[in-house]
């Protein structure tokens, strides 16, 4: 079974190697990019990419570039989400956010730079075919773009700007399937593409990813009201202060936890139907749901 802690260390090394140490044109930008990307985090998305690839027969080393790419997109989204024009947060991973540690215009450019570097990384992946590189680029672009993560953020921000709120659970699920779930799904899909799985397996992986992505967000909402700022590494209770509707406000705390557990159980059942040893992937889906931060 894959040692997730050791794999996370390999991902951290790969991320450090993937980001420029400096720039003769814009050294402050390079410094801020490293601050944003290497500043900590769960690394669940790159872990999913690597574990899925390894589960279906690809060397983990072959998946590291794609894993770095998906984490670059995630890091860019956090930098932009934290901006004063968005969520206006001052703390991320227990440290000042990028616009606080540097300045606002640097934070905007860091996000732009990480997003574009992600696709440069996919385009130059070693030990992969041109078709795989194209498929990975397309999957990540769709997940991150105007119908995926950006769309979810736009819906969320639009509601906030109108001083409105999500009115029903189905809309909340749609919002987070785009804002959070799409990138988790892409991270799992990328691993499948790297391992060249068949269409039926990739379809099953997508269904698993949708369950995990929703459960992950539900637990995010639970932790926002049950964990401390010190544990989370970001401001706790921000949803309450922002008067946002969450899975906790719709379902209640206990029912939200139960819903996340139910989704995890369904994901595990789908995993059990897949060929090969899926224990590492099962462990990672459990970690994504039963996490403490």
Buried (B, 14 or more C-beta within 10 A) or exposed (E): EBEBEEBBEBBBEBBEEBBBEEEEEBEBBBBBBBBBBBBEBBBBBBBBBBBBBBBBEBEBBBBBBBBBBBBBBBBBBBBBBBBEEBBEBBBBBBBBBBBBBBEEEBBBBBBBBBBEBBBEBBBEBEEBEEEBBBBBBEBBBBBBBEEBBBBBBBBBBEBBEEEEBBEEEEBBBBBBBBBBBBBBBBBBBBBBBBBBBEEEBBEBBBEBBBBBBBBBBBBBBBBBBBBEEEEBBBBBBBBEEEEBBBBBBBBEBEEBBEBBBEBBEBBBEBBEEBEEEBEBBBBBBBEBBEBEB
